[in-house]
Amino acid sequence: MLKLVSIALSVVSIFVFSVEFALARSYDQTYIRASFYSSGHRTASGERFNPNGYTAASRTLPFGTRLHVTNPATGRSVIVRINDRGPFIRGRGLDLARGAAVALGMVRQGTAVLRVIRLN
């Protein structure tokens, strides 16, 4: 009986640790395929679009959300603010202003898999 209880506790603790680890990854850090854009006049938030700025578009994150974005291929990172909606291409989760893409070293490739950490 004691051995059965011990096994059950082990299984439960492994499950709880797995769930906590998955939640931590989904909220703190994730990897997203991103692209960039450099044209437009107004963003969905109503701001004037600055192609050289450190801003980004997301389909789901609220306007004003700040993200720490790192390109693992180059080791470069920037902090961007969500101020627009997009991207509207399947498989992409973030659209960066060209200024942020240049700073990350991803302009030549056009897209990159980026590490993203939500700051607020």
C-alpha positions as CSV (number, residue, x, y, z in Angstrom):
1,M,0.0,0.0,0.0
2,L,2.8,2.4,0.9
3,K,4.5,1.7,-2.4
4,L,1.3,2.4,-4.3
5,V,0.9,5.7,-2.5
6,S,4.6,6.6,-3.2
7,I,4.1,5.8,-6.9
8,A,0.9,7.9,-7.1
9,L,2.7,10.8,-5.5
10,S,5.5,10.6,-7.9
11,V,3.2,10.5,-10.9
12,V,1.3,13.5,-9.6
13,S,4.4,15.5,-8.9
14,I,5.8,14.8,-12.4
15,F,2.5,15.9,-13.9
16,V,2.4,19.1,-11.8
17,F,6.0,19.9,-12.8
18,S,5.2,19.3,-16.5
19,V,2.2,21.5,-16.4
20,E,4.0,24.3,-14.6
21,F,6.9,24.0,-17.1
22,A,4.5,24.2,-20.0
23,L,2.8,27.2,-18.6
24,A,6.0,29.0,-17.9
25,R,7.2,28.4,-21.4
26,S,3.9,29.6,-22.9
27,Y,3.8,32.9,-20.9
28,D,7.4,33.8,-20.3
29,Q,9.2,32.7,-23.5
30,T,8.2,31.2,-26.8
31,Y,9.6,30.9,-30.3
32,I,7.7,32.5,-33.2
33,R,8.3,32.8,-36.9
34,A,8.3,36.5,-37.7
35,S,8.5,38.7,-40.7
36,F,8.9,42.5,-41.2
37,Y,7.1,45.3,-43.0
38,S,8.0,48.8,-44.0
39,S,5.0,50.3,-45.7
40,G,1.9,51.9,-44.4
41,H,0.7,55.2,-43.0
42,R,-1.4,54.4,-39.9
43,T,-1.3,51.4,-37.6
44,A,-4.4,49.7,-36.3
45,S,-3.9,51.5,-33.0
46,G,-4.2,54.9,-34.8
47,E,-0.5,55.8,-34.6
48,R,1.5,57.0,-37.5
49,F,3.6,54.1,-38.8
50,N,7.4,54.5,-38.4
51,P,9.2,52.0,-40.6
52,N,12.4,52.7,-38.6
53,G,10.8,52.2,-35.2
54,Y,10.9,49.3,-32.8
55,T,7.3,48.3,-33.1
56,A,5.5,45.2,-34.1
57,A,2.1,43.8,-35.2
58,S,0.4,40.9,-33.5
59,R,-3.0,39.4,-34.2
60,T,-3.8,38.7,-30.5
61,L,-1.6,40.7,-28.1
62,P,-3.0,44.0,-26.8
63,F,-1.7,47.3,-28.1
64,G,1.1,48.6,-25.8
65,T,2.4,45.1,-25.0
66,R,6.2,45.1,-24.8
67,L,8.2,42.1,-26.0
68,H,11.9,41.3,-25.7
69,V,12.7,39.7,-29.1
70,T,15.9,37.8,-29.7
71,N,17.2,36.4,-33.0
72,P,19.0,33.2,-31.9
73,A,20.9,33.0,-35.3
74,T,22.6,36.4,-34.7
75,G,22.3,36.8,-30.9
76,R,20.9,40.3,-31.3
77,S,17.8,41.4,-29.4
78,V,15.5,44.4,-29.2
79,I,12.4,45.5,-27.2
80,V,9.4,46.2,-29.4
81,R,5.9,47.5,-28.6
82,I,2.8,46.1,-30.2
83,N,0.9,48.9,-32.1
84,D,-0.6,47.1,-35.1
85,R,-2.5,44.0,-36.2
86,G,-1.0,41.3,-38.4
87,P,0.7,39.4,-39.8
88,F,-2.0,37.9,-42.0
89,I,0.1,35.1,-43.5
90,R,-0.3,31.6,-42.1
91,G,2.6,30.4,-40.1
92,R,3.8,33.8,-38.9
93,G,3.1,35.1,-35.4
94,L,4.7,38.6,-35.5
95,D,5.3,41.3,-38.0
96,L,8.2,43.7,-37.0
97,A,8.8,47.2,-38.3
98,R,11.8,47.3,-40.6
99,G,13.9,49.1,-38.0
100,A,13.5,46.3,-35.5
101,A,14.2,43.7,-38.2
102,V,17.4,45.5,-39.2
103,A,18.6,45.6,-35.6
104,L,17.9,41.8,-35.3
105,G,19.8,41.1,-38.5
106,M,16.9,39.4,-40.3
107,V,16.2,41.6,-43.3
108,R,18.2,39.6,-45.8
109,Q,16.3,36.4,-44.9
110,G,12.9,38.1,-44.8
111,T,11.7,35.9,-41.9
112,A,13.3,34.3,-38.9
113,V,12.4,32.2,-35.9
114,L,12.7,34.6,-32.9
115,R,12.7,34.0,-29.2
116,V,10.0,36.2,-27.6
117,I,9.5,37.1,-24.0
118,R,6.5,39.2,-22.9
119,L,7.6,42.0,-20.6
120,N,4.2,43.3,-19.5
